[in-house]
């Protein structure tokens, strides 16, 4: 899998500064009896509901079952707060940190602080580019983007727009998240050849700072203004961004257009069954969290890591556990209920109840 993400010089400066911040914060901390063996550092609550709704309980369950003491915290999209949380975990004796990165600089600083304390780190869901993690646990994120690109094309064909040289916009994830580039690389692998052939027209293409859904709505409304509402489909990187598109379309009195998503959130599925979103990508988060928890226990006990792949991280070969994603649309969304990822009562309520059959 190709990774084109580059860590800019500015981020490297942040890494140095963040490392210093960790060093200052840890200075003078006395050794205490370990109260935490594994620390899980979650990123935020705005980019997706998944972190608190699925990741946290899955980690708690898996680590409790392994009889490992743990601390699970959320940085609320504040890189300095995540550094402080990591520092506190290390002070409490944590020997494994599971990191969902907010940016490369702060995450590398956390890894360096962990190494100084004799602790191991796991790159969870997002690769820490240029980092020193022991293993990368995530989904096949390029494949996620491929499914999104195919979903947009399928939506255009279903609406009869495919043969009319439709304009396709791209609403990408946060520019400091390496996964954003993997998702984009995936859907671009489907869309770019069609742009080159003239089958599709390339529309506005923009990243959304911090995956912020409110900013995404503003960005998409600006896209509509610039194009005179001439956008026929959108490759949106997740369900939150997709819902920003839906809200903007409704605000402008426009009809639904082919639209991708990701995370299989209740809101995303509601948009699908009501005809406003074409598809989402189901990533079995409990499986991902359980795999990361297993890796943490293996590192804690000095056992051989379970892995199913390797990836390149700045030229280094890194062990990885990659989980296959699944495309979800109106025809198969009930698999989410069957596998107990979502409850029917979360989706089929209020105005959306009539769409569930």
SULVEN-V793111 format. One record per residue. N is the residue number from 1. PHI is phi in whole degrees, -180 to 180 (none if undefined). Layout:
((N,PHI) (N,PHI))
This chain:
((1,none) (2,-79) (3,-125) (4,-103) (5,-65) (6,-115) (7,-91) (8,-69) (9,-58) (10,-60) (11,-68) (12,-63) (13,-65) (14,-61) (15,-60) (16,-63) (17,-64) (18,-67) (19,-61) (20,-63) (21,-62) (22,-65) (23,-61) (24,-66) (25,-65) (26,-87) (27,-63) (28,83) (29,-76) (30,-82) (31,-68) (32,-122) (33,-64) (34,-60) (35,-111) (36,-134) (37,-94) (38,-127) (39,-117) (40,-107) (41,-107) (42,-89) (43,-86) (44,-170) (45,-122) (46,-89) (47,-67) (48,-165) (49,-73) (50,-59) (51,-60) (52,-93) (53,-78) (54,-121) (55,-63) (56,-56) (57,-64) (58,-68) (59,-63) (60,-58) (61,-65) (62,-68) (63,-73) (64,-65) (65,-64) (66,-84) (67,58) (68,-116) (69,-75) (70,-144) (71,-128) (72,-121) (73,-131) (74,-127) (75,-84) (76,52) (77,64) (78,-116) (79,-61) (80,-68) (81,-66) (82,-64) (83,-60) (84,-63) (85,-64) (86,-63) (87,-60) (88,-65) (89,-62) (90,-65) (91,-64) (92,-87) (93,96) (94,-59) (95,-110) (96,-140) (97,-112) (98,-102) (99,-111) (100,-98) (101,-69) (102,-95) (103,-160) (104,-62) (105,-59) (106,-68) (107,-69) (108,-64) (109,-61) (110,-63) (111,-62) (112,-66) (113,-65) (114,-64) (115,-60) (116,-63) (117,-97) (118,77) (119,-103) (120,-102) (121,-131) (122,-123) (123,-81) (124,-107) (125,69) (126,-117) (127,-69) (128,-91) (129,-66) (130,83) (131,-86) (132,-127) (133,-60) (134,-77) (135,-159) (136,-112) (137,-116) (138,-163) (139,-98) (140,-75) (141,-72) (142,-64) (143,-63) (144,-55) (145,-64) (146,-60) (147,-62) (148,-65) (149,-62) (150,-65) (151,-65) (152,-63) (153,-63) (154,-62) (155,-64) (156,-65) (157,-68) (158,-66) (159,-91) (160,81) (161,-85) (162,-56) (163,-86) (164,-111) (165,50) (166,-69) (167,-91) (168,-114) (169,-96) (170,-126) (171,-116) (172,-90) (173,-74) (174,-67) (175,-71) (176,-96) (177,-101) (178,-57) (179,-61) (180,-57) (181,-75) (182,-70) (183,-61) (184,-62) (185,-61) (186,-69) (187,-74) (188,-68) (189,-65) (190,-91) (191,-84) (192,-58) (193,-59) (194,-77) (195,-64) (196,-62) (197,-78) (198,86) (199,-68) (200,-119) (201,-106) (202,-72) (203,-100) (204,-57) (205,-141) (206,-147) (207,-86) (208,-109) (209,-51) (210,57) (211,59) (212,-71) (213,-66) (214,-67) (215,-66) (216,-63) (217,-63) (218,-62) (219,-62) (220,-70) (221,-64) (222,-66) (223,-61) (224,-63) (225,-63) (226,-65) (227,-102) (228,62) (229,67) (230,-91) (231,-128) (232,-100) (233,-165) (234,-138) (235,-90) (236,-101) (237,-74) (238,-153) (239,-67) (240,-64) (241,-67) (242,-62) (243,-68) (244,-63) (245,-65) (246,-59) (247,-62) (248,-65) (249,-61) (250,-65) (251,-62) (252,-93) (253,68) (254,-100) (255,-87) (256,-60) (257,-132) (258,-53) (259,-151) (260,-93) (261,-157) (262,-168) (263,103) (264,51) (265,-78) (266,-54) (267,-64) (268,-62) (269,-68) (270,-62) (271,-66) (272,-69) (273,-69) (274,-92) (275,90) (276,-97) (277,-135) (278,-79) (279,-158) (280,-139) (281,-113) (282,-86) (283,-111) (284,-73) (285,-55) (286,-56) (287,-67) (288,-65) (289,-64) (290,-65) (291,-65) (292,-69) (293,-64) (294,-61) (295,-63) (296,-64) (297,-65) (298,-63) (299,-66) (300,-62) (301,-98) (302,70) (303,-92) (304,-68) (305,-72) (306,-81) (307,-148) (308,-131) (309,-165) (310,-134) (311,-130) (312,-98) (313,-128) (314,54) (315,87) (316,-95) (317,-90) (318,-118) (319,-60) (320,-145) (321,-118) (322,-113) (323,-109) (324,-73) (325,-90) (326,-133) (327,-78) (328,-120) (329,-140) (330,-64) (331,-83) (332,-133) (333,-62) (334,-69) (335,-62) (336,-67) (337,-76) (338,-60) (339,-90) (340,60) (341,-78) (342,-125) (343,-97) (344,-56) (345,-68) (346,-80) (347,-105) (348,-89) (349,-130) (350,55) (351,-67) (352,-94) (353,-59) (354,-68) (355,-87) (356,-90) (357,-120))
